[in-house]
């Protein structure tokens, strides 16, 4: 296996995804690891129990199944360690709780995932952590926002719903000069198209619910840390007693095997549709970082090696009074696109993005923002469905 491990270091991404995470010969040659269900783990004698001097001690501390997934994620992220948690939101909240304390000041990007903002504005506030939201385009200018008690910077690139890119290396460099921890929600790109720890981030967060799962039926989050922050992250997770289930870990590990192929299809189909939407009169703007017209496209092109299948567009509307009615007409006319939250699955989804909570990065004024998750369907069929939406919206 050691020879294989060294070969995988330089292998292509689909080769790596096929083989990382477990050695079949640890399990009698079976290519998938067994699902080990555990709470109680037995010790051979009192001395071993006293010193906890064996690999597994209790179900919350990991099993061979969850370890196989953690090892695969570490291989993708280049991280010192990974924890598994029950959801993508938990993957955000646990490092916040682990690295912030009462009296601290935290900087959070204003284009952040909505439930993350809700957590910051409620629980973190009650715990005595002050949160300040910053412009996603701030770059190295974030230095002006630092205080002596700034301990944490949360980034998300691209931003939720409006997809602003952030200059992650510049922000990380400033944060580290001030001794702050840098977190990044990297769910959109996955480690296949962007590796946060290679760009100065300390804690990489991923909703494995999305592309690693790929089938809209698993909730799981991963949090990966560099060597300097791994022990504290692991300690926080152990203290909180939050862990991912072995059945879910098994399913995510299976999903990883095809993620490279699926993600490539999502990327190409979404970009095709985004380019097509740019030429339409009923679209005011397309919010996709891989489009040269997008304001922060240069950052995406510099730092990322690909794009995923989710983006937004601004549906042209004559006045704010018509935003909701036109958006609802568009959405209700769709047949192939489902109306649902989440993304990263095989099916296409659509929704109207709610941007009322923004403080700095305000919502577009030209019309409602429609977010599309482009699945694995044929692009021609998706375009025809979108056409039906436009026809219904124009009749309002």
Secondary structure, 3 states (H helix, E strand, C coil): CHHHHHHHHCCCHHHHHHHCCCCHHHHCCCCCCCCCCCCECCCCCHHHHHHCCCCCCEHHHCCHHHHHHHHHHHHHHCCCEEEEECCHHHHHHHHHHHHCCCCCEEEEECCCCHHHHHHHHHHHHHCCCEEEEECCCCHHHHHHHCCCCEEEEEEECCCCCCCCCCCHHHHHHHHHHCCCEEEEECCCCHHHHCCHHHHCCCEEEEECCCCCCCCCCCCCEEEEECHHHHHHHHHHHHHHCCCCCHHHHHHHHHHHHHHHHHHHHHHHHHHHHHHHHHCCCCEEEEECCCCCCCCCHHHHHHHCCCCCCEEEEEECCCCHHHHHHHHHHHHHCCCCCEECCCCCCCCCEEEECCCCCCCCCCCCCCCCEEEEECCCCCHHHHHHHHHHHHHHHHCC
